[in-house]
């Protein structure tokens, strides 16, 4: 089975917002991850981005751009296609609104993120590539 997911690399003042996936999650429990979710039937990727950030964090992105596509295999042997967007402006203040999905959220520098157990091995490369040059003042 194939899963389509949209995710947001949320950056402000050279810091990235990450969420620690709840221990009870079926995939990647307890690791730190970017925010996002599955594309619903008939939904465009940008609609998914907006919906997921509103549901999970209570923010509405106002400035974003597509970065890249990441393909991964899930432990169930399913395939995951993740469409990653850089979000640099939004309305609202990020808050952890779905405790069943994330046990904690936090802002991290690149140095701090290297110390975290992350959901995907390419995240550190992506964080380094986009963090410094795309910060929100």
C-alpha positions as CSV (number, residue, x, y, z in Angstrom):
1,X,0.0,0.0,0.0
2,X,1.2,3.5,-0.8
3,X,0.7,6.5,1.6
4,X,0.9,10.1,0.5
5,X,1.9,12.5,3.2
6,X,2.5,16.3,3.3
7,X,4.9,17.7,5.9
8,X,6.1,21.1,7.0
9,X,9.6,22.2,7.8
10,X,8.6,25.1,10.1
11,X,11.4,27.6,10.6
12,X,11.7,30.8,12.7
13,X,14.8,32.7,13.7
14,X,17.2,29.9,12.7
15,X,15.2,27.4,14.8
16,X,13.0,24.5,13.6
17,X,9.7,23.4,15.2
18,X,9.6,19.6,15.8
19,X,7.1,17.3,17.5
20,X,7.9,14.1,19.4
21,X,5.6,11.4,18.2
22,X,3.6,9.8,20.9
23,X,4.7,6.5,22.2
24,X,1.5,4.8,21.1
25,X,1.9,5.7,17.4
26,X,1.9,2.8,15.0
27,X,4.8,4.2,12.9
28,X,7.9,5.9,14.4
29,X,6.8,6.1,18.0
30,X,8.7,8.4,20.3
31,X,10.9,10.0,17.7
32,X,11.1,13.7,16.7
33,X,9.4,14.6,13.4
34,X,8.2,17.4,11.3
35,X,4.5,18.2,11.3
36,X,2.0,17.0,8.7
37,X,-0.3,14.2,7.7
38,X,-2.0,12.0,5.1
39,X,-3.5,13.5,2.0
40,X,-7.2,13.0,2.0
41,X,-9.2,11.9,-1.1
42,X,-9.7,14.8,-3.4
43,X,-7.3,17.1,-1.5
44,X,-4.5,19.0,-3.0
45,X,-1.1,19.0,-1.2
46,X,-1.3,22.6,-0.2
47,X,-4.8,22.0,1.3
48,X,-3.4,19.1,3.3
49,X,-0.5,21.4,4.5
50,X,-2.9,24.0,5.7
51,X,-5.4,21.6,7.3
52,X,-2.7,19.6,9.1
53,X,-1.0,22.6,10.6
54,X,-4.3,24.0,11.8
55,X,-5.3,20.7,13.4
56,X,-2.0,19.9,15.0
57,X,-0.6,23.3,15.9
58,X,-3.4,25.8,15.6
59,X,-1.5,27.9,13.0
60,X,-2.3,28.8,9.4
61,X,0.6,29.0,7.1
62,X,0.8,32.1,5.0
63,X,4.1,31.7,3.3
64,X,5.5,28.4,2.1
65,X,7.3,26.7,-0.8
66,X,7.7,23.1,-1.9
67,X,11.1,21.7,-1.1
68,X,11.3,18.1,-2.2
69,X,9.8,14.6,-2.2
70,X,11.1,11.9,0.1
71,X,10.3,8.2,-0.5
72,X,10.6,5.7,2.4
73,X,9.5,2.2,3.3
74,X,7.4,1.8,6.4
75,X,8.0,-1.1,8.9
76,X,4.8,-2.7,7.4
77,X,6.4,-2.8,4.0
78,X,4.1,-0.1,2.8
79,X,5.6,2.8,0.8
80,X,5.5,6.4,2.0
81,X,5.8,9.4,-0.3
82,X,6.4,12.6,1.7
83,X,6.0,16.0,0.1
84,X,8.0,18.4,2.2
85,X,7.2,22.2,2.3
86,X,9.2,25.0,3.9
87,X,6.9,27.1,6.1
88,X,8.4,30.5,7.1
89,X,5.3,32.6,7.9
90,X,2.0,31.8,9.6
91,X,-0.8,33.2,11.8
92,X,-1.3,32.0,15.3
93,X,1.0,30.6,17.9
94,X,2.1,27.0,17.6
95,X,0.6,24.8,20.4
96,X,0.4,21.0,20.8
97,X,-3.3,20.5,20.0
98,X,-3.2,16.7,19.4
99,X,-1.5,15.0,22.3
100,X,-2.4,11.6,20.8
101,X,-0.1,12.4,17.9
102,X,2.7,14.4,19.7
103,X,3.7,14.0,23.3
104,X,5.8,17.3,23.1
105,X,6.7,20.0,20.6
106,X,9.7,22.3,20.7
107,X,12.0,24.7,18.9
108,X,15.5,23.4,18.1
109,X,18.7,24.8,16.7
110,X,20.5,22.7,14.2
111,X,23.0,21.7,16.9
112,X,20.2,20.6,19.2
113,X,18.4,18.7,16.5
114,X,21.5,16.6,15.8
115,X,21.1,15.2,19.4
116,X,17.5,14.1,18.8
117,X,16.3,10.7,17.7
118,X,14.7,11.8,14.4
119,X,12.0,10.0,12.3
120,X,14.0,10.0,9.1
121,X,17.8,9.9,8.5
122,X,17.7,12.6,5.8
123,X,16.3,15.2,8.2
124,X,19.6,16.5,9.5
125,X,20.8,17.1,5.9
126,X,17.5,18.9,5.1
127,X,17.6,20.9,8.3
128,X,21.2,22.1,7.6
129,X,20.3,22.9,4.0
130,X,17.2,25.0,4.8
131,X,17.6,26.3,8.3
132,X,20.1,29.1,8.1
133,X,19.1,30.6,4.7
134,X,15.3,30.6,5.3
135,X,14.8,31.8,8.8
136,X,11.8,34.0,9.8
137,X,12.9,37.2,11.5
